[in-house]
Amino acid sequence: MFTLEQVMSLDIMKPAVVKTGADQLEHRSVEWVSITEAPVENFVRKNELVLTTGIGYAHDPNLFYEFVRDVIISEASGLAVAAGRYIYELYDNARELAEKHGFPIIFLPWEVRFADVTQAVTAKLTDARQEEWQQTQRIQQELLSLMLAGSHLSVLAEHVAANIGGTVVITDRAGRVKGQSGTEDWYTFIFKARKELEEAREDELLHDPLGSKVQTIALEGMMVWQLPIIQAKEHVQGYLYAISKEEKVMEAVTRQTFLIILEHAVTAAAFWFLQESTVQETEARLRDDFVTELAEGTMESKPKLSSRAAALGYDLKGSYIAIVGYPENMRELYNGSHQTATYEEWQKSMVHYMEEEVYYAGTALDRRTMSTFLQDQLLVFLEVPEEGSRKTVNSFLDLLYRRLTNLLPNVELSWGIGDHGSEPFAFHMRYKEARQALMLGVRRKGAGSRVFYSETRVDRVLVKIGGDAELRTLMDDYVIPLVHYDKQRSMDLIGTFNTYQRNQNKVTQTARVLHLHRQSLLYRLRKIESLTGLSLANPDDVFLLDLSIRIWMIREGQENAFN
């Protein structure tokens, strides 16, 4: 950074006298020099050294005061006045204003030509910019060398922080810290910054071509710069945050150099994410294949299986329970997210995110997990204790849901959970249990339900009964007429009968639950009797119709599940 203190060290400035703000010279960056007379308007830009003869406000303290005020407002580096022709002394009101703002005012002898000052300062600025360019090129090479050498992102962050005079934090796209300078915990601060940046308007840096991807906010007395780490197809892998008091950052480098260094850091970080992504994709594919084989029962010998598991970081000796989750509304979430990626690309990204969250939820509970995405369903093998397995499963799913809703706030997941058994290597059996619990539970309890296999005993008996062709034909004779009538008249006779059953065949109570007039309910009940040929006053007929409807609903749920 080229400062006003360096300007004052030039030979041409030796006769100059600093009238105000002498202690601020080293903190005042100079990016250009110009000659300006009143009015200032928008002719002066930030970090500009202003030269003036005072011709426009000679012998008028108030006019000079206004001129100084406008130059201060423009955020100029300082004001150099040619004294001896129009201005002889610094007026008291202008002095007080400048001292109040720590603004340097310099008096030059009238004999010093502005052209000589401009030439000298410009030459030094050119040299300084050449040095800065060489510095940024050196930093770029150093950062790329660090990543090529396989260094961690924290090493990159430390190197960048040392060059910009601030703190650097690098996160993935979900906000998890992947590397940082220093040892302070920045998670909560970054979380707040992310939320505010989503709503914050982009500042003047966004008008700079270098800053087109930059967002800045002031937070808790600090300035935060956020840059996305982008790979092909504008896919955001993560974010780089520079955090500091703005004055401290600008003491280290100019704003332009600051931005260039951050751009180089983002490029190097993108390379790290690419390397990590390649390794993770390979490992994820191997893990997915392994967990799929466990679920489908295409096992090798147990010693070989244990060896493969150990190579992937799994331990099959524990007691595992199978959990199958189905995201009910993925397509709706995609449509509402205004994505530029295709649904398949977005879904792949979300699946990877879900599997990551499974791992973190398991780690938080000190439980091993193995997971994959199989037949559009999230399959998790969760290690559980011998006692209290249901409590562990519920705690795991509660935590997983809270984590998933950070990225997918309205996601709706239905869960089926297999039985807990002590026998080892029973993964295929546990997966079948969990999948059946999911299919039966979704139909009975609806989307978003959580059903354990042990809770589906009655449904499984009904599935067995419904598998008999002769019984199925008999039962269809009772149910199909109700289904057809419901489609034609939208009366929901099947729903009416189920509600009637749940309310112990009490007409008044059923009518209240269905928000129907008593006579309307009686009409529906008589219509059920006429269509089925069964009497709702006969317990055997009621049992037969209830059984037929329940088996039909389970069969329909199995045929239509997850389509």
Secondary structure, 3 states (H helix, E strand, C coil): CCEHHHHHCCHHHCCCEEEECHHHHHHCECCEEEECCCCCCCCCCCCEEEEECCHHHCCCHHHHHHHHHHHHHCCCCEEEEEECCCECCCCHHHHHHHHHCCCCEEEEECCCCHHHHHHHHHHHHHHHHHHHHHHHHHHHHHHHHHHHCCCCHHHHHHHHHHHHCCEEEEEECCCCEEEECCCCCCHHHHHHHHHHHHHCCCCHHHHCHHHCCCEEEEECCEEEEEEEEECHHHCEEEEEEEEECHHHHHHHCCHHHHHHHHHHHHHHHHHHHHHHHHHHHHHHHHHHHHHHHHHHCCCCCHHHHHHHHHHCCCCCCCCEEEEEEEECCHHHHHHCCCCCCCHHHHHHHHHHHHHHHHHHHHHHCCCCEEEEEECCEEEEEEECCCCCHHHHHHHHHHHHHHHHHHHCCCCCEEEEECCCCCCCCCHHHHHHHHHHHHHHHHHHHCCCCEEEHHHHHHHHHHHHHHCCHHHHHHHHHHHHHHHHHHHHHCCCHHHHHHHHHHCCCCHHHHHHHHCCCHHHHHHHHHHHHHHHCCCCCCHHHHHHHHHHHHHHHHHHHHHHCCC
